[in-house]
């Protein structure tokens, strides 16, 4: 059974950079045609796809966030990481990591989500 767990700070200040890590167990992030995604949901709003990293290390970003987003991975730890810079209160949301195999947008597993609040 594949499990994902997000970790990172719950409170960050405006203008800072958020760094979240997703630790994957039960599968390797280098498994063929697997994709590992970050998604967020502000309170009362719909899910927003932020970006993904594929099994080969290729990265894909939401154009609206691309200038502020970086996704990387540590294969030795089976983790992938989201960095979001120049934070504003509008970045306050629950952040999820998710995994898929074969079809990038058909998620087979999700983390439980982590609340991130941007406030001074």
C-alpha positions in Angstrom: 0.0 0.0 0.0 1.4 3.3 -1.0 1.4 6.0 1.6 2.3 9.7 1.3 3.0 12.1 4.2 3.5 15.8 4.0 5.7 17.7 6.4 6.7 21.3 6.8 5.9 24.5 8.7 2.3 25.3 9.5 2.9 29.1 9.7 5.1 31.2 7.5 5.6 34.9 7.1 4.7 36.9 3.9 7.6 37.2 1.5 9.2 34.0 2.8 9.7 30.7 1.0 7.6 27.7 1.9 9.3 24.3 1.8 7.2 21.2 2.1 8.3 17.6 1.8 6.3 14.5 0.8 7.7 11.2 2.0 6.5 8.2 0.0 6.4 4.6 1.3 5.3 1.5 -0.4 6.5 2.6 -3.9 9.5 4.3 -5.4 9.3 7.8 -6.8 11.4 6.5 -9.7 8.9 3.7 -10.6 8.3 3.8 -14.4 5.5 6.2 -15.4 4.9 7.4 -11.9 4.1 11.0 -11.2 4.3 12.9 -7.9 2.1 16.0 -7.6 1.5 19.0 -5.3 -2.0 20.3 -5.0 -3.5 22.9 -2.7 -6.9 24.0 -1.6 -7.6 27.4 0.0 -10.5 27.4 2.4 -13.8 27.5 0.5 -12.1 27.2 -2.9 -11.4 24.3 -5.3 -8.3 22.2 -5.6 -5.4 23.9 -7.5 -2.8 21.8 -9.2 0.6 23.3 -8.5 3.0 21.0 -10.3 4.5 17.6 -10.5 7.7 15.7 -10.8 7.9 12.6 -12.9 9.7 9.3 -12.5 12.5 10.5 -14.7 12.9 13.7 -12.8 11.1 15.9 -15.3 9.1 18.7 -13.7 5.8 20.3 -14.7 4.3 23.5 -13.3 1.1 25.4 -13.2 1.8 28.4 -15.5 0.2 30.7 -12.9 2.6 29.6 -10.2 5.7 28.7 -12.3 7.7 31.8 -11.5 7.4 31.0 -7.7 7.5 27.2 -7.7 10.2 24.6 -7.6 9.7 20.9 -7.2 12.6 18.6 -6.6 13.3 15.1 -5.2 15.7 13.1 -3.1 15.6 9.6 -4.5 17.8 8.3 -1.6 15.0 9.3 0.8 12.1 8.6 -1.5 10.9 12.2 -1.0 9.9 15.0 -3.2 9.8 18.7 -2.2 7.8 21.8 -3.0 9.3 25.2 -2.7 7.0 28.2 -3.1 8.6 31.7 -2.9 7.3 35.2 -2.3 4.5 34.1 -0.2 1.4 36.2 0.4 -1.7 35.5 2.6 -3.4 34.2 -0.6 -1.1 31.2 -0.4 -2.8 30.1 2.8 -4.2 26.6 2.0 -4.2 23.0 2.8 -1.3 21.5 0.7 -1.5 17.9 -0.5 0.9 15.6 -2.2 -0.4 12.9 -4.5 0.9 10.1 -6.6 -0.3 8.5 -9.8 0.9 5.7 -12.1 0.5 5.9 -15.8 -1.9 8.9 -16.1 -0.5 11.9 -14.4 -3.8 13.4 -13.4 -5.4 10.2 -12.1 -4.3 10.1 -8.5 -4.0 6.7 -6.9 -2.9 8.0 -3.5 -3.0 11.1 -1.5 -1.3 12.5 1.6 -3.5 13.6 4.4 -2.8 17.3 3.7 -1.1 19.9 5.8 -2.4 23.3 6.6 -0.1 26.2 5.8 -1.0 29.7 7.0 0.8 32.8 5.6 0.6 35.5 8.2 2.9 38.0 9.9 
